[in-house]
Amino acid sequence: MLGESNYKLITATNELGMIAESKEGQDDIIVKNELHLPVNKEVEFKFNSRDVIHSAYFPHFRAQMNCVPGMTTMFHFTPTITTAEMRTKTGNDKFDYILLCNKICGNSHYNMQMTIIVETEAEYSKWLREKKPFGTATATAETK
């Protein structure tokens, strides 16, 4: 369960506008450039936008969802092939799954992308243990 957020709370130190008092958000993890997913487990993505319509595009998963200001959009999918398996399958040891914006949305459009790593449950659990949940961060006036 994701914690509550509000775009009006977005600051340099609270980039997603997370509400510190949200019970559900205490274990949320904020990632910037790389997202890890466990193989063969359904994943639910929820999107929103602060400014204009964006489009979260996962070309290798054949999935796309618009990100609309003022509302949350979502979809589910289950990754079935790990990144390591795809690197072997394609013969490309630099292969990465990606998430990018598929709308021409503004000056920073070219920079709206993220690497997705699909991995075994054990690898995913290890990555998750290394991340600092939102609730353990020092609460500041900006996140309240």
Secondary structure by P-SEA (a helix, b strand, c coil): cccccccccccccccccccccccccccbbbbccbbbbbccbbbbbbbbbcccbbbbccccccbbbbbbccccccccccccccaaaaaaaaccccccccccccccccccccccbbbbbbbcaaaaaaaaaacccccccccccccc
